């Protein structure tokens, strides 16, 4: 029972982190829209870069919410979608660092997720 409670806390913690980050990304996408993502940046960007940021924020937001749902529902695909979302988010935010240094903030949740859920993979996956 204690192991199950600990597993539940780990899953809920990572699911909460992904929910918060994903909702944040979706809010930025909704407010910025394809042409206005540059309003959040310190440097001017092209329309193509703004559209790329919009699409990626939208995709990573949806993928993150799906991963959080899968983790909280204790589905095997939830674990793997969280790992995929983590790797994709890290790759996107490393690219984002070339535009603005504050993109490093987006690396926090996926890094924590990879460390926590991979190190405790047996506790996160359903039996």
N, C-alpha and C positions, 0 to 999 in steps of 0.2 A: 504494500500500500504506500509506503514512504517513497519508493522509487517511482510509482505512478504519479504521486503528488509533485515530485521534483520534475518529472518529465512534463507534467502539465504546466508548471511554472516557466520552464524553459521555452516551451512552445508558445505560451501566452505572451511572454516577454518579446520574443522575436516577432510573433504575429502583430503585437502592438506597435513595435518599431516600424514594421513594414507598412502597417495601415497609416500611421502618421506620415511617413515619408511619401507614400503613394498619394494620399489626399493632398499633401503639399504640392507635389508635382502636378497633379491634375488642376489644382487651383491656379498655379502659375500658368499653365497652358490655357485655362479658361479666361484668365484676365489678359494675358499677353496676346492670345490669338496668333495665327501664323505670322502676321506682319508686325506685331508689336513686342516680340520677346526681347528686343534690344532695350526696352525701357527698364529692365531689371539689371542692366549691365553698366559698367563704368566706361566702356569703350564702344564706339559705334560698330555695328555689324551689318553685313549685307542682307538683302532680302532672303537669299538662299540659306544663309546661316540661321536667320530667324525662323524660317520654315523648318529647317533641320532640328533646331532646338524645340520647337513646338511639337513636332511629330515624336521626337524621342521622349519628351516629358509626358506626352499622352500615352505612348506605348509602355514606358517604364512605370507610369502610374497604374495603368490597367494590369500589367503583369505583376506588379507588386501587390495589388489588392487580391488578385487571383492566388498568388503565393501565400498571402496571409490567410485567406480563406482555407486553402488546402492544408496549411499547417494546423490551423485551429480545428479543422475537421478530422485531423489525424490521418490524412490520406498520404500514400506513398508519393503520389505525384506532387503533393504540396511541398514535401522535402525537396524534390528535384526542381520544382519550379522556383522555390526560394533560392536554391543554388544558382539556377540560370539567371534569375533576376539580379542576384548579387554580382555575378560575373559581368553581365551586360551593363549594370549600373556603374561598376568600377571602370569598365572600358569607356563608357560614355563620359564619365566625370574626369577621367584622365585627359580625354580630348577636350573637355570643357576647361581644364586648367590652362590650355593654350589661349583661351579667350579671356578668362577671368579667374584669379586665384581663389575666390570664394567657392568655386566648384568643388574645392577640397572638402567642404562640409558634406557634400553628397556621398563621400567615400565612407563616412562613419557607419551608417546602418548596414551597408553590405559587408563591410569588413567585420563588424561585430557578428553579423549573421553567419558568415562563413566560419568564423572561429567557434561560435557557440554550437551551431547545429551540426557542423562536420565533426567536431571533436566529440560530440554527444550523439552521433548519428543513430546509434542503437536505441537511445532513449527517445529520440524524436520520431523515428519510424514506427509505424504500427507493428505489433507482433505478428 
